[in-house]
Amino acid sequence: MIRLIIALMFVGSVYADNEIYIDQSGDNVNIDLEQLGSSNIIGGLNSTNGSMTAAVLTGGTWTLDINQIGSSNLFLTDGILGSNFTGFFEFDGDSNEFEISMDTTGLNGADFVNTYVDVTGGSNTFDFDLGESSAVDYLDLDLIVDGDSNVFEFDIDSEYYTAYMDIFGDSNELNLTKTGYGASSSDAGYFYLDLNGSSNDIDITQSSTLALDWLKIESDASNSTICIVQSDGGTSTSC
């Protein structure tokens, strides 16, 4: 059973803002949302014109594809819930804000997550939280950035994950914290970063338990700060 409700509001002239309010539940659904222009928002059904609440989307074996092309756009969700999820998230423009929370309370399953993020532009912010209270299984995360002064925050609690990130530009900030309690020592977390540009600030923490974490960085960067912490339960440290 699929229940999908989307409300679109086009306010004023053709140059005005677009707003999408969405609430989704059910399995085997594909959702494709695209907004062109500036100051557009995607949020929950309780949103009102100009006032944002978080969208909640639940299901299993489903796909969410969001494209926001323009500047000062906003996507806000307080819960993407359900296993076998594939997400495609694209920003083209400046000063956009993207916030995603997936199963942060541990009350819903969010295993087998495949997420692709593509950002072109500057001064964008991206906040992605997965798990937090209870580790989820199998995350495949890809991030491609081409621009300056972007800020990316990733808080991941997963038994097994791979993260591939390409960042091209100056004055970008990346903070990634990965925790998780593996089922055995054969579980692994793998992080790969290709960094190009100047004045970037990169903080990576991998602190899994009973998991084999790997990390690889290729950097052609100047005037940048890169801090890496790996821990399997030893002395606490941080960047």
N, C-alpha and C positions, 0 to 999 in steps of 0.2 A: 504494500500500500504506500502511495506517495501523496504527501500533502505539501503543496508548494504555493506560497502566497507572495506575490511581488507587487508592490505599489510603486508606480513611477509618477513623479510630479515634475512638470515643466512650468516654471514660474516666470511670468513676464514675457519678454521678447525672446527671440531666438538666441540672444546672447546671454540669457539668464542662466542660473544654476540649475543642475539636474539633481534629483534626489531619488534614490531607490531604497525602499524599505522591504526587508525580506525576512521570512520565517520559513524554515524548511524542515520536514521530517519524513523519513522513509528511506528505503533502500533502492539501489540501482537507478540513480538519477544523475543526470548531467546538467549543470547550471553554468551558463555562459553570460556574463555581464560585461558590457562595454560602455564607457562614458567618454565623450569627447568634449574638451573645453576646460574651464577653470572653475574652482570652488564647488565641485560636485561632491556628493556624499553617498555612501552606501552604509546603511545601518539597520536597526531593528524596527519591528512594527510599531513600537511605542514612540518612535521618533515623530516629531512634528516639524513643520516648515522652519528650517533654520536651527532646530534643536535636535541633537544627536543622541540616540541610545544604541546599545550594542545589539548586533544581530546574533541569533542563536540558530545554528544549523546542525541537524543530527541526521544520521543515516549510516548505512553500511555499503561498501563497494560503490562509492560515488565520487564524482568529479566536480570541482569548482574552478572555473576559469574567470579571472577578473582582469580587465584591461582598463586602466584609467590614463587617458592621454590628455595631458594638460598640466596646469599648475594649481597648487593650493587645494588639491583633492584629498578626501578622507575616506578610509575604509576602517570600520570598527566592528569587531566581533568579540563577544564575551564567552563564546563557546563554539568551537567546531568539534563535534563529537561523533565517534563511530570509527570502526576499523576499515582497513582497505580504502583509505582516502587518498586521492590525487588532487593536488592544488597547483594551479598555474597563476602566478600573480605578477602583473606587469605594470610598472610605473614609467611613463615617458613624460618628463617635465620637471618642474622645480617646486620645492616647498610642499610636497605631498606628505601625508601621514598615513601609515599602514599599521594596524595593530591586530594581532591574531593570538587568541588563546585556545589551546587544545587540551581538554581533559585535565585542567590544572588542579581539580579537586580529587582526582583519582576515583570518582564515582562512576565514570563512564569509560568504556574501552576506547582507545585510540591507537591501536596497534597497526603496523604495516602502513606507514605514512610516507608518501612520496610528494615532495614539495619543490617547486621550481620558482625562483624569484629572479626577475629581470628588471633592473633599474637603470634608466638613462636620464641624467639630469643632476641638479645640485640641490643641496639643502633639504633633502628628503630624510624622513625618519621612518624606521621599520622596527617594530617590536614583536618578537615571536616567542611565545611561551608554550612549552610542551611538557606535559607530565607534572612536574613540580612535586605534587604530594605522593605520586605513585608512578614508578617507571613504566613506560610503554615500550613495546617491542618494535624493533626495526623501523628506523627513520632513514630516509634517503633525502638529503637536503642539498640543493644546488642554488648558488647565488652568483649572479653576474652583475657587476656594477661598472658603469662608465659615466663618471662625473665627479664633482668636487663637493666637499663639505657635507657629505651624507653621514648619518648616524644609524648604526645597526646594532640591535640588542637581541641576543639569542639566549634563552634560558631553557636548557634541554635536560630532561630526566628520562633516559632511555637505556635499556640493556644493551642494545646494539644499534649503532648508527654509522652512517657515512656522510661526510659533509665536504663538498667541493665548492670552493669559492674563488672567483676571479674578480679582483678589484683594480680598476684602472682610474687614476685620478689623484687629486691632491686634497689634503686636509680631511680625509675620510676617517671615521671612527668606527671600529668594530669591537664589540664586547661579546664574547661567547663563553658561557659556562655550561659544561656538560657533566652531569652526574648520572648515576645509575648503578643498580646492583645486579650484576649478571647472574644467570643461572649456573654458570660454571666459568672456569678460567679460559675457556675457548671463546666466550663472547668477546666482542671487540668493538671499539670505537675508532673510526679513522677520519682524520681531518686533514684536508689539503688546501693550501692557500697559495695563489699566484698573485703577488702584489706588485703593482707598478705605480710610481708617482712619488710625491714628496709631502712631508709634513703629515703623514698618516699616523694614527694612534691605534695599535692593535693589541688587545688583551685576550688571551685564550687560556681557559682553565679546563682541564680534563681530570676529573677526580672520581673515577669509577671504582667499584669494589667487585672483585672476582671477575674482572674483564681486562682484556689486553688492549690498551689504547695506543694508537699510532698517530703520528703527526708529521706532516711534511710541509715545508714552506719554501717557495722560490720567490725571491724578492729582488727587484730592481728599484729600490726606493732610497731617497735621500732625506735627511733631516726628519726621520721617522722614529717612532718608538714602538718596539715589538716586545711584548712580555708573554712568556709561555710558562704555565704551571701544569705539571702532571703529578698526580698523587693517587696511590691505591690504598690510602688509609694511614699514611705516615704523618710526619710533622706538618701541621697546618701552615700554609703560606699563601700569599696572594700577590698580585701585581701592585 
